[in-house]
Amino acid sequence: QVQLVESGGGLVQAGGSLRLSCVASGLSFSYYAMGWFRQAPGKEREFVASISRTTNATSYSDSVKDRFTISRDYAKNTLYLQMNSLKPEDTAVYYCAADRWGTKFSVASGANVDYWGQGTQVTVSS
């Protein structure tokens, strides 16, 4: 059974940092391009960042570029999102996503995601 389990969310002041983790089990981690998405109250889910299957090439939305960093640890089957200089508008539920045989571009579209995590809440106070 495939599971993606996020952790690391919480409440932080504007300008602070958080590191999200997503532990993947039940799948061959290197087969999957991975991504982070977020959904704020009353808004649609949106792409945040993605990383390729083997070259660790990355892609970011304009709203988080230069503040967030996506990375992955193949030994730990874990995806990370380091979030710095957080803003109140970053407040959302953050989800990790897995796209089998995908690319950083295909997972970013959200249309080819095979598995989603359950989400972790990030709240940034002003």
C-alpha positions in Angstrom: 0.0 0.0 0.0 1.4 3.3 -1.1 1.5 6.1 1.5 2.8 9.6 1.4 2.9 11.1 4.9 3.7 14.8 5.4 4.9 16.4 8.6 6.6 19.6 9.7 3.8 22.1 9.4 2.8 24.5 12.2 2.4 28.1 13.2 5.2 30.5 12.5 5.6 34.3 12.4 6.1 36.1 9.1 9.8 36.0 8.2 10.3 32.6 9.8 11.1 29.2 8.4 9.7 25.7 8.4 10.8 22.5 6.9 8.2 20.1 5.6 8.9 16.4 5.1 7.0 13.7 3.1 7.9 10.1 3.8 7.0 7.7 0.9 6.4 4.0 1.5 5.1 1.2 -0.7 6.6 2.6 -3.9 10.0 2.7 -5.7 10.9 6.3 -4.8 13.3 6.8 -7.7 10.6 6.0 -10.2 8.6 9.1 -9.2 8.9 12.7 -9.9 7.7 14.5 -6.7 6.1 17.8 -6.0 4.6 20.0 -3.4 1.2 21.7 -3.8 -0.8 23.9 -1.4 -4.4 24.8 -0.9 -5.5 27.9 1.0 -9.1 28.3 2.3 -11.5 29.1 -0.5 -8.9 28.6 -3.2 -7.9 25.9 -5.6 -4.9 23.7 -5.0 -1.8 25.2 -6.6 1.6 24.0 -7.6 4.5 25.0 -5.3 7.6 23.1 -6.3 8.7 19.9 -8.1 11.8 17.7 -8.5 12.7 15.2 -11.1 13.1 11.5 -10.6 16.9 11.1 -10.8 18.7 14.3 -11.8 17.2 16.4 -9.0 16.3 19.1 -11.4 13.8 21.5 -9.8 11.0 23.8 -10.7 9.2 26.5 -8.6 6.1 28.7 -8.8 6.9 32.4 -9.1 5.4 33.0 -5.7 7.9 30.9 -3.8 11.0 31.1 -6.0 14.1 32.1 -4.1 12.4 31.5 -0.8 11.6 27.7 -0.9 13.8 24.8 -1.7 12.7 21.3 -2.7 15.0 18.3 -2.2 14.8 14.5 -1.8 16.7 11.8 0.0 16.6 8.5 -1.8 18.1 6.6 1.1 15.2 7.8 3.4 12.5 7.8 0.7 11.8 11.4 1.8 10.8 14.6 0.1 11.5 17.9 1.7 10.4 21.5 1.3 12.5 24.1 3.1 10.5 27.3 3.4 12.2 30.5 4.4 11.0 34.1 4.6 7.5 33.0 5.1 4.6 35.3 4.4 1.0 35.3 5.6 0.0 34.4 2.0 1.9 31.2 2.3 -0.8 30.0 4.8 -2.3 26.8 3.4 -2.5 23.0 3.7 0.6 21.6 1.9 0.4 18.3 0.1 3.1 16.2 -1.4 2.5 14.4 -4.7 4.1 11.5 -6.7 4.1 11.1 -10.4 5.3 7.7 -11.6 7.8 8.1 -14.5 7.0 11.7 -14.6 9.1 14.8 -15.0 9.4 18.0 -12.9 7.0 19.5 -15.5 4.4 16.8 -15.6 4.1 16.6 -11.8 3.8 20.4 -11.7 0.6 20.2 -13.8 -1.1 18.1 -11.2 -2.9 16.2 -13.9 -0.6 13.1 -13.8 -0.2 12.7 -10.1 -0.6 9.1 -9.0 -0.5 9.6 -5.3 -1.2 12.5 -2.9 -0.4 12.9 0.8 -3.0 13.8 3.4 -1.6 17.3 3.9 0.0 19.3 6.6 -1.2 22.8 7.8 1.1 25.8 7.6 0.0 29.0 9.2 2.0 32.2 9.0 1.0 35.0 11.3 1.6 38.7 10.5 
